[in-house]
Amino acid sequence: MNMLIRTLPFAALLAMSGTAFAQSSETAEPAEGGEAAAAEEAAEETPNALELNMGEEAAEGPGLGAVYIESTFDDWELRCIKSEAEVDPCQLYQLLDDGNGNPVAEINIFPLPEDQEAAAGATVITPLETLLTQALAMSVDGSQPKKYPFSWCSEVGCFARLGFADADIAIFKRGASATLTIVPVAAPDQKVNLNVSLKGFTAAFDAAAARLTQ
């Protein structure tokens, strides 16, 4: 994947160069009869890909579809996506490490409208080396864990989609920390426990939920 990322800009540059070369080759050949005037007019209307652009003032703030950090609540970030709506939708985000500062997984939690079966949902992304048949386990302050299946994997990692009832959210708000447990493919007899800090969760979740009613 790293090699692909490195070669993409170079490939794009080659494509641009080839397009510019094709355009210059086409306009270099003389046109016959009445086609000469049409070809000249088309050449004048077609922008030159190599022409210098003097730029324009960029709009302040993120553009449509851009993800930005609205605010931070202790160990949680409130990340929003720029949309055409009056209020941008937001989610709670936390990057999870192995205890030594090495990022391993991430969790996004988002409140849902009141007419939904679940009060909130979450997306957890774990490494590709996760043993999917063991599912994802989550517990709060050492309570009995719940298991959630993985939905799919991509180049980014493996995804699990979690649903939370009002009672679950209440437990998160009262809790100090949650634990996500995954099993690596290379060591199916071992478990990897990832700490999810709940410090700042209440304020962050309430802020995200309030945006749903604005």
N, C-alpha and C positions, 0 to 999 in steps of 0.2 A: 504494500500500500504506500510506503514511503517513496518508493521508486516512481510510482504513478504520480504522486503529488509533485515530485521534482520535475517530471518530464512534461506535465501538462502545460506550463507556461511556454516552454520551448516549442511544443507542438502548435500552440496557438499562434506563436510568432511566425512559424513556418506557414501556417494557413493564411495569415494576413499578408505575408510577403508574396505567396502564390497568387492571391486574389489581386494584389496591386500589379503584379507582373502581367496577369491575364488582361487586366483592364488596359494597361499601357500598350500591350500587343495588339488588342482589338482596335484601338484608336489610331494605331500607327499605320494601318493599311488604308490606302486611298479608297474612297467610295466612288461609284460610278453613277452618272446620270443624276436623276432627281434625288437619289439616296444621299448625295453629298451634303446637301443642306440639312436633311433630317439628322444625319450622323453628327454634323457639327453642332446642331441645336441640342441633341441628346448629350453630347460631351460637355456642353456648357452647363446643363442642368444637373448632371451627375457630380456629386461632391467627390473631391479628390481624397482618397483614403490617406494620402501622405501629407495633406495640407495641415499646417500648424493651426491648432485651436487655442484661442486666447483665454478660454475658460469663462465661467460665469459664477456669480455669487451662489454658494451652496445654501440650501435652506437650513435653518438652525434645527438641531435635534435630530433624532434618528428618522430614517425614511421608512416607508411602509414595509412591513414584514421584518423590520429589524428588532432584535431582542436587546433590551436595555435593563439596567438595574434601577428600579424605582427607588428602593430604600433597603436598608439592612437592619435586621432585628436580631442582635446578638449573633447566633450561629446560623441564621437563615437569611438568605437574600430574597427579596421580592422582585422577581424578574417578569417583565412585561413585554408584550409584542406590539409594535406600532401598527395600529389598524385605522380604518376609516370611521370607526365608532367613536362616540363622544368620550367613552372611557375605555382604555385599552385593557384587555384581559391579562391577568397576572397569575403567576404560580410561585409557590415557595420552592426554593432550591437549596440543596446542600451537597457539597462534594465530600465523599467518604474516603478516608485513607486507611491504611493498614496499621495505624498506630505509630508508624515511623515517618509519617509525612508523605508516603507514596500513595498517590491517588489510585483507588481501586474501582469505585462505583460512584453513582450519583443518584439522587432521588429528587423528583419533582412532585409536589403535592398541590392540588388545585380544588377549591370549593366548587360545588355544583348547585344549580338552582334547586329550590325547595320541592319542585315537582318531580325530582329524580328519586330513584330508589335508594341510591347512595348519597350521603351528605357530602362526600368528597372522594376524589380519586387520586391515584398516584402512579407515576411511571418510574420504575427502577431499572437502571442500566448497569449490567455487570459484565465482566470480561468474557470474551469469546471462549475461554477455556473453562467456562462453568458447566458442570454436569447438569443438564437440563432435567433429567429424569428425577432428580432429587428435589426439584422445585425450590422456591425461595421461602424461607421462614422469617417471621417477624414477631418480636415480643417487646413488651414495654416493662421496664424495671423488673425483669426476671419473671414475668408472668408466663402462663402457658402460651407458647407461640402458635400463630396461625400460618398455614402454608398457602402459597399462591403459585400457580403454574406459570411457566414462561410462555410468552406468546410468539415471539419470533427472534431471529438474530440477523444482524447486518454487519457491515464492516466496522460499525461503531461499537457493537457489543450485543449482548442478549437482553431482551426487554421483557419485563413483567408488568402487567397492568393490575393494580390493586384497587379495590373498592372499600370505602370506610363508611360505617353507619354513624349516626350521631353519637352513639355510646363510645365508639372507637375514638372519635375526635375529642370527646370529653376526657378519655383516658390519656390521650396525647397531651392535652392541656395541663393535666395534673401531674404528668410524669416528668422525670428528670432526663431519661435517655431511653432510646429504643435500640434493639439489636437486630440487624439483618444477618441471616446466616445463609451462606452458599457453600457448595461442595465443588472442589476443583476436579476436572476430568483426570488430571495426572495423579491425584491422590483421593480416590473415591471413599476411602475410609477416614478421611479427615474433614473437618469443618472449618470454615473461615468466618469468624464473627466480626462484623463491622458495626462500629458504634455510630448511632444517629443521635446527636445532641438535640434535646427538646427545649433548650434554652432559647427563649425568644419566639417559640412556636405560637403561643397564644396571640401575641400582638401581630405577628406576621399573618397568621391565618385569618384573624378578624379583619385585618386591613384588606386582604384579598377578597374576603367574602363581602365586605362593604361595597366593593366595586361592582358586584353583581346587581346591586339594587340602585345604583346611581343612574 
